[in-house]
Amino acid sequence: MRYDVDTAALRDDATSMGEVLARVHGLGIADALRPLVVAVPGSRVAAGLGQVAAAWEVRLAATRWELRELCRCLAAAADTYDAVEQTARQAMTSPIGVIP
């Protein structure tokens, strides 16, 4: 059985996920909700927006962690596939019984 893994594509995907991670880092939920507090001061909506922002920040923190892990795993997979391929190539070209 044979299959090919495009390690460049894995690295490109890791880069893409890194860009998504940067965008998620840039989200400012509390800042985005601030105009509502100004628009409806003293309301129950205004009072609850802090809780809404806090809940979103928790979810975004989890998302950031998952994206970091995905980037790390994609890069590690690419590195591992490349290392195995290099080792196999060396084994196939080395004299019998000599593996570098």
Secondary structure, DSSP 8 states (H G I E B T S, - for coil): ------HHHHHHHHHHHHHHHHHHHT--HHHHHHHHHHHSTTSHHHHHHHHHHHHHHHHHHHHHHHHHHHHHHHHHHHHHHHHHHHHHHHHHHS-TT---
